[in-house]
Amino acid sequence: MRKKNRLALGSDKWIEQVFSEGPARSVQGRSRPTQRYLTTDHRGQIVIAEGGAASIARSLLEAMQNVGIVKRFKLEPFTLTREEHGVDGTPDSLFQTVNGETFVIEVKSSRFLTAEKIEKCIQVQAALANSGMNYLLWTDTSPLPPALWGLLREMRRLGYSAVPRESIEKVIQAISEKPMTVEELRQNGIYRDPILAASWHGVAHFNLDREFGDKTMVCNDVNARQFSRFLKSTIKTHVWWSGLPQS
């Protein structure tokens, strides 16, 4: 029997098919319910992440979507098989940027990032080498440290809460001419909640690499968020043995 023609991994038609289908891996299977993070996105669709790190990665992708960097993303996007690709695995996320680049993300806990797991990531990266897709490795220490976890959760909560639109407009107006610190904004009657809500909605920006406090500079330039570093977190940025030649 003649095999059905398969779409080329990473091709435009393959990507459209991936985004049109449901998750490649059922969340009913391998993890305990307490490890699942269910939420609703801005379109009202339910999105489930397996584990806390994957949940924060999802929030970061949503924040990047809100500022117009990420076009779309999907969790548990597709499955690789040893028969077809030389390795079995389902990456955690797939996303496209507005400039047309496609990224595949694996999210791991740094505490359990063993040599064996790194080797598996290397095999997945090799399977994607000719697909035109970029492979990223995110962990809960880099580029998703604990401080970022708390900040993203607060931003997301306030972004979806009942922070009055007029309060967000005050933030926009205040930083329209020049950047202002959180302390300066407070002196003008603008407090933490509307600042973080405005940031979630993509209309106010600050450096996500630093602790949020009185000295944090808030501006209207999205580059202040340093989002580019999340697109450069490859295997080599995590452990030295990932650069060793494979036997």
N, C-alpha and C positions, 0 to 999 in steps of 0.2 A: 504493500500500500504506500502510495506517495505521501510523504510528510507535508503537512500544511506549512506554507511559507510563513516564517516568523519575521516580525518587524525587527530591524536592526536596533540593538541596544543604543539608546541615546538619540535616535533619529527623531525628527519632528513628529512623525506619525506615532512612534512608540511613546513619546512623552505625552502626546494628546490622549493616547489610550490609557496610560497610567493615571492621568488626572481625571479621566472619565469613569474609572472603576473605583470600587470600594477598597478599603485597606487590604494589603496583601497577606496580612497575618491577623488572625482573630485574636482580640484581646480577651476572649474567654478562656484561652488556653494556658499559657505557661506561668503567668504571674498571679499572685494573690490579689484579691480585690482591693486590699489596702494599698497596693502599689500602683493602682490605676488612678489617673487624674483626669476627671471628666469636666469639660467646660463647654460653653457655647461661644462660637466665634461671632464676629460682627454681622454675619449673614443669618445668624440664628441656627446654624448647623452645629450638631454635637461633634466635638473633637475629643478623642481619648488618647492620653499619653501614658506609656508604660514607664513608671518611675519618675522620681522627682526631677532628675536632670533632664529627661526628655520633656517634662512639663515646662521647665524653665526655657529650654530651647524653643519650644512651641511659642511661649510668650515673647521671646526675643524676635522670632520670625514675624510674629504678628506686629510687633512694634516697628520692625523694619518695613513691613508692608504699609503701615500707617503713614510713614514718611515718604513712601514712593520709591524705596530701594528694591524691595521684594515684590514681584508681580503676583506670585501665587506659591503656595507650599502645600505639601501633603505629608502626613505621618504614615509610617508603615507602608511605603509607596510601592515597592516591587520586591520580588524574590529572585535571587540568583541560585542556580543549581550546579552541582558539581559536574553533571553530565553536559550541560551547555556552556557553563562559564568557568569551570575548574574549581568552584568553591560554593558551598551552601551558605546562604545568609539572606536576611532581610534588613536593609539599612533602616535607620530610625526616621529619616526625613529626606525629602527631595524638595528643592525650591528653585525657582527661576527669578533672576533679577530683571528689572525693567530694560536693561541693556542687552538682554538675550542670553546671558550666561546661565548655565545650569549647574547646580551643586547637589551633591549627595552627602548627607551628614550621618556619622555614627556618633552617638552620645554615650560616654562611659563614665563610671565612677573612677576617679584616679586611684582610689584605695585598692581597687580590684583590677587595675590595668596591668596585667601580667605580661610576660614576654610572649606567652601563647596567644593572648588576645591581640597583642600588637601584630603578631605574625598573621593572624586571621585578617586584621585590617589591611595588612600589606597585600594579602591575597585578593581581597575585595578591590583594593585600589588597582591592582594589576588587571583584574577582570574588566575594570572600567576604563583602562588606559586608552583604548582606541574609540571610546564612545563620545568623546568631546565633552564629557561631564567632569567637573572638578570634585575631588574627594576630600572631605574635611573630617577631622576628629575633634570633637568638643568634649571636655571633661568638666567636672564640678570644681576644678581649681583653675583651669585655663581652657577657653576664655570665659568660663561661667563661674567665677568665684562666689563664695557664700554671700558677700556683700551685694553682688549683682542680683542674686536670687531674691533677697528681701526687697530690693529696690524695684525690680520688675513686678513682683507680686503686688506691691503697694501701688505702683503706677497703673497696673491693669485693673485693680480693684477700684481705684478712684476714677479711672477712665470710663468704667461701666457703671459708676454710681451716679447719684443725683447731684453732682457738683453743678451749680447753676451755670448756664452758658455765659451769662454776663460776667461771672467771675473769671472764666477762661478768657473772655474778650479783654478783661483788664490786664491780664498777663501779656497778651499779644500786644496791646497798646503800649504797655510799659517798656517792653524790650524792642519796640519798633525802631527807635533811633539809635540805641546803644545797648550793649549787654549790661546787665545789672546782677549784683549778687543777691542771694536769697535774703540776706540781712537788709539790703537796700529795698528789695521788694516788700519786705515786711513793714519797713518804715513808711511805705506808701499804702499800707493797708491790704497787702496781698500776701496770703499765707501759703503754707506748704501744700495743702490739698489741691487748690486750683493750679498750682505750679506743676505738680505731678500729673494731674489730669490733663493739663495742656500738653505736657510732654508725651503722654500716651497717645493723644490725638494727633501728634506730629506737628504741633504749632509752636512749641517752645523746646529748646535743646540745651543740654549740658553734658559734660564728660561722664560717661557711664563707668569709666575706669576708676573714678575717685569716689570717696565717701560723700554722700549728699549731706550738706550742712550749711551753716551761715555763709561760708566763704565760697560756696559753689556759684560759679558764674553761669547765668542763664541768658541765652541769646536766641536769635532767630535763624542761626546758621546750622543746618543739619550736620555739617562736618564736625561740629563740637562733640558729637556723640562717639566719634571714633569707630564707626561701624565697620570700617575697612578691615580692622584687625580680625573680625570674626570670619572674614572671607579668606584669611591667610593661615588659619589654624589647621595645618596639615599634620600628618603623622610625625614628621620630623621635629615639629615644635614641642613634642611631648617627651620623647625618650631617645636617648642616644643610640640604642641598638636598632632603631628603625632605619638608620642609615647604612647598616651593615649589608653587604651583598648576600643574596640568598644562595644557599648551596644547591 
